[in-house]
Amino acid sequence: MPKDPLRTKLCDLLGIEYPVIAFTHCKDVAVAVINAGGFAVLGEAMHTPEEIGADIAWIRERVEGRPYGVDLLLPASAPPSGSLDDLQAKIPVSHRDFARRIKDKYDVPDPKGPVALHTWGGLNQELARAQFEVVLDERVPVIASGLGSPAFLLDAAHERDMVVLGLVGKARQAKRQIEAGVDVIVAQGYDAAGHTGSTGTFSIVAEVAAIAGDTPVVAAGGVTTGRHLAAALCLGASGVWTGTLWLASRESDVDMVVKERLLTATADDTTHSKCISGMTMRVLKCPWTEEWAGPEAPDPLSPPYQMLLSADYIQGANDHHRGDLMTEAAGQGVGFVTSMKPARQILFDVVEEALDTFEGLVGDLT
Ligand SMILES: Cc1cc2nc3c(=O)[nH]c(=O)nc-3n(C[C@H](O)[C@H](O)[C@H](O)COP(=O)(O)O)c2cc1C
C-alpha cells in the first residue's frame, strides 16, 4: 500500500491534493473546496450562456490558477428545440388537474414571478448546446455531463486541453463512454441525490471499476463521511463525487429552512421518484412527492414535461419559504449531515476520517 492512500491517479490528473469532488450550485462552496485542496464542479444547467460565462470568470478570479469544473445536462430525451410556452401547451389536462388538486389541498402559493425554467438546459437540445459552447470557449479545465453522454464534445474539449467527465448509472453506459474516450467516469449509484438509476453505489462502482482499465473511476451516491471515501477507494474508485455533503455547509446558498431539514433528515426522508422531472430523481419527501406516490396519481410525464408541471409547485414553495412544502435533491447519506460547518472543515473532516479508517485497517501509514 502506498504511504498516502488518498494520493490517487485522480489527484494527479486534476492536480489536486485530496480525491474529493464537490458537485454544487453554489460558487462560494466551490471556491472554498478548491482552495482547501479538493475539487469542485459547479452545476450550471439552469443558467443562460451569459450567466455561465460570468460564473466562470467569478470562480477563476478566486482560485489562484487552481482547476475547477462546470457541469451541464444534455438529456437524450430533451426535444431538439421549443420554447417554454410551446412545451407547456403539450401538458395533458389530466395532469394539470392533478397538480391543481395538490395546490389546493396544501394551499401552495403562486410563484412570485414566471417559472424560471426558460434557461434550463434540460428544456431542449438547442439550449443545452449553447451552454456547452460557452464552457468550451472559456476552456474550463474540467467539463462534466450530468445527463447524456459527453462523447459529442470530446474532440473539441481535448483540442482545448480540457478534461471530460461523464456521469453514469449503469456499467454499459460507462463502457460506451470509456470507448468514446471520456477521461473520467463518475459511477453514480441509487443512493445519490438528484437523477439516479436503480443500481446501488456499492455495485455500480465495483462494476465500472472492473471494466475501466486506466480510466479513473469516481464513486458517487451516498458519500458523506471519510469511511465512505475509504470504502470507495477500496471498491476501485480513485475518488468521490459528492453533492449532499455540501448542502448545509456555512457557505451554501440553500435556503435556511431546507438546511435545517437536512440536518435532521435520514435516508428515510428521501424518495426516488419521477414526479419532479420525469426521470428518477432522489429528493427530500414533500407533499408533491407523497401525492404522486398515491394510488390516484397519473403516471409522471416524460422529460421535460414533468419538470414544467412540477415547477409551479417548487417555485411557489421556494419563493414563499414554505418549509412544509419545500424539497431539495438529497442522497441517502444525508443522515451524516448533522451540523453546519464551513466547506473547508467538511473536506478536512472527511479526509481525516478516511486516513483514520485506513490506519485502523493496516496500522500507521507514515
Ligand atoms: C441539490 C442537488 C442538485 C443536483 N443537481 C445536479 C445537476 O444539475 N447535474 C448533475 O449532474 N448532478 C446533479 N446532482 C447530483 C450530483 O451531481 C451528485 O451526483 C450527487 O449529489 C451524488 O450523491 P450524494 O448527494 O449522495 O453525494 C445534484 C445533487 C444535489 C444534491
The ligand as an SDF file (V2000), in Angstrom:
LIG
                    3D

 31 33  0  0  0  0  0  0  0  0999 V2000
  -29.1560   19.8700   -4.8400 C   0  0  0  0  0  0  0  0  0  0  0  0
  -28.5460   18.9540   -5.8620 C   0  0  0  0  0  0  0  0  0  0  0  0
  -28.7330   19.2300   -7.2110 C   0  0  0  0  0  0  0  0  0  0  0  0
  -28.1530   18.4140   -8.1770 C   0  0  0  0  0  0  0  0  0  0  0  0
  -28.2360   18.7650   -9.4900 N   0  0  0  0  0  0  0  0  0  0  0  0
  -27.4550   18.1210  -10.3860 C   0  0  0  0  0  0  0  0  0  0  0  0
  -27.2710   18.6520  -11.6970 C   0  0  0  0  0  0  0  0  0  0  0  0
  -27.8250   19.6850  -12.0680 O   0  0  0  0  0  0  0  0  0  0  0  0
  -26.4330   17.9900  -12.5310 N   0  0  0  0  0  0  0  0  0  0  0  0
  -25.7810   16.8390  -12.1450 C   0  0  0  0  0  0  0  0  0  0  0  0
  -25.0040   16.2950  -12.9200 O   0  0  0  0  0  0  0  0  0  0  0  0
  -25.9570   16.3170  -10.9190 N   0  0  0  0  0  0  0  0  0  0  0  0
  -26.7390   16.9540  -10.0260 C   0  0  0  0  0  0  0  0  0  0  0  0
  -26.8470   16.4650   -8.7560 N   0  0  0  0  0  0  0  0  0  0  0  0
  -26.2650   15.1670   -8.4100 C   0  0  0  0  0  0  0  0  0  0  0  0
  -24.7790   15.2980   -8.0530 C   0  0  0  0  0  0  0  0  0  0  0  0
  -24.0250   15.5640   -9.1960 O   0  0  0  0  0  0  0  0  0  0  0  0
  -24.2300   14.0230   -7.4360 C   0  0  0  0  0  0  0  0  0  0  0  0
  -24.1910   13.0040   -8.3880 O   0  0  0  0  0  0  0  0  0  0  0  0
  -24.9720   13.5400   -6.2230 C   0  0  0  0  0  0  0  0  0  0  0  0
  -25.2420   14.5930   -5.3480 O   0  0  0  0  0  0  0  0  0  0  0  0
  -24.1330   12.4700   -5.5250 C   0  0  0  0  0  0  0  0  0  0  0  0
  -24.8330   11.9030   -4.4730 O   0  0  0  0  0  0  0  0  0  0  0  0
  -24.7760   12.4510   -2.9650 P   0  0  0  0  0  0  0  0  0  0  0  0
  -25.6290   13.6530   -2.9600 O   0  0  0  0  0  0  0  0  0  0  0  0
  -25.3140   11.3300   -2.1780 O   0  0  0  0  0  0  0  0  0  0  0  0
  -23.3420   12.8000   -2.6690 O   0  0  0  0  0  0  0  0  0  0  0  0
  -27.4300   17.2580   -7.7770 C   0  0  0  0  0  0  0  0  0  0  0  0
  -27.2710   16.9690   -6.4250 C   0  0  0  0  0  0  0  0  0  0  0  0
  -27.8030   17.8040   -5.4660 C   0  0  0  0  0  0  0  0  0  0  0  0
  -27.5880   17.4890   -4.0100 C   0  0  0  0  0  0  0  0  0  0  0  0
  1  2  1  0
  2  3  1  0
  2 30  2  0
  3  4  2  0
  4  5  1  0
  4 28  1  0
  5  6  2  0
  6  7  1  0
  6 13  1  0
  7  8  2  0
  7  9  1  0
  9 10  1  0
 10 11  2  0
 10 12  1  0
 12 13  2  0
 13 14  1  0
 14 15  1  0
 14 28  1  0
 15 16  1  0
 16 17  1  0
 16 18  1  0
 18 19  1  0
 18 20  1  0
 20 21  1  0
 20 22  1  0
 22 23  1  0
 23 24  1  0
 24 25  2  0
 24 26  1  0
 24 27  1  0
 28 29  2  0
 29 30  1  0
 30 31  1  0
M  END
$$$$
